[in-house]
Amino acid sequence: MKIELSWPPSVLWPNRKAHWKAKIAATRAARDEAYALTRNALNGREWPYPDAGIYLTVTGHKPAERGQDRDGFNSALKPAYD
């Protein structure tokens, strides 16, 4: 199954100082987007292996040539993982 998420907003990156309200809103939006896209990819079916672990392969494509590190990228995706 392949799911394409949008690039995480800057307030979710760990080294960015953002207002707590903005961070909560971005966290909810990222979590809701990941949930909706996953449910859509399953086409209304249940996950076929409820007791099995889930293995992820994450590929990130930066929208611009900025200095963003892999660890920060994984941290910014945490709401989507949840």
C-alpha positions as CSV (number, residue, x, y, z in Angstrom):
1,M,0.0,0.0,0.0
2,K,1.3,3.4,-0.9
3,I,0.2,6.6,0.9
4,E,1.5,10.1,-0.1
5,L,1.3,12.7,2.6
6,S,1.9,16.4,2.2
7,W,5.2,17.9,3.4
8,P,5.0,18.5,7.2
9,P,4.4,22.1,8.1
10,S,7.3,24.0,9.7
11,V,5.6,24.2,13.1
12,L,6.0,20.4,13.5
13,W,9.8,20.5,13.1
14,P,11.4,20.0,16.5
15,N,13.8,23.0,16.3
16,R,11.2,25.5,15.3
17,K,9.7,27.6,18.0
18,A,6.0,27.9,17.3
19,H,3.0,29.0,19.3
20,W,1.3,26.0,21.1
21,K,-2.0,26.7,19.4
22,A,-0.4,26.6,15.9
23,K,1.4,23.4,16.8
24,I,-1.8,21.7,18.1
25,A,-3.7,22.7,14.9
26,A,-0.9,21.4,12.7
27,T,-0.7,18.1,14.7
28,R,-4.4,17.5,14.3
29,A,-4.4,18.3,10.6
30,A,-1.4,16.0,10.0
31,R,-3.0,13.2,12.0
32,D,-6.4,13.6,10.2
33,E,-4.8,13.7,6.8
34,A,-2.8,10.4,7.5
35,Y,-5.9,8.7,8.9
36,A,-8.1,9.7,5.9
37,L,-5.6,8.7,3.3
38,T,-5.0,5.3,5.1
39,R,-8.7,4.6,5.3
40,N,-9.1,5.5,1.7
41,A,-6.2,3.2,0.7
42,L,-7.8,0.4,2.5
43,N,-11.1,1.0,0.5
44,G,-13.3,0.6,3.6
45,R,-11.8,-2.8,4.6
46,E,-10.3,-3.6,7.9
47,W,-6.5,-4.1,8.3
48,P,-6.0,-7.8,7.3
49,Y,-3.3,-8.5,10.0
50,P,-4.4,-7.0,13.3
51,D,-1.8,-8.7,15.4
52,A,1.1,-8.1,13.0
53,G,3.5,-5.2,13.2
54,I,3.6,-2.5,10.6
55,Y,6.7,-1.7,8.6
56,L,7.1,1.7,7.0
57,T,9.3,2.9,4.2
58,V,9.4,6.7,4.2
59,T,10.7,8.7,1.3
60,G,10.8,12.4,1.6
61,H,11.0,14.9,-1.3
62,K,11.9,18.4,-0.1
63,P,9.9,21.1,-1.7
64,A,13.0,23.3,-2.0
65,E,16.7,23.1,-1.3
66,R,16.7,23.8,2.4
67,G,18.8,22.4,5.1
68,Q,16.5,19.9,6.8
69,D,17.9,16.8,8.4
70,R,16.5,13.3,8.4
71,D,16.0,13.2,12.2
72,G,13.9,16.4,12.1
73,F,11.9,14.9,9.2
74,N,11.0,11.8,11.2
75,S,10.1,14.0,14.2
76,A,7.8,16.2,12.1
77,L,6.0,13.1,10.8
78,K,5.3,11.8,14.3
79,P,1.6,13.0,14.2
80,A,1.1,11.1,10.9
81,Y,2.7,8.0,12.4
82,D,0.3,8.2,15.4
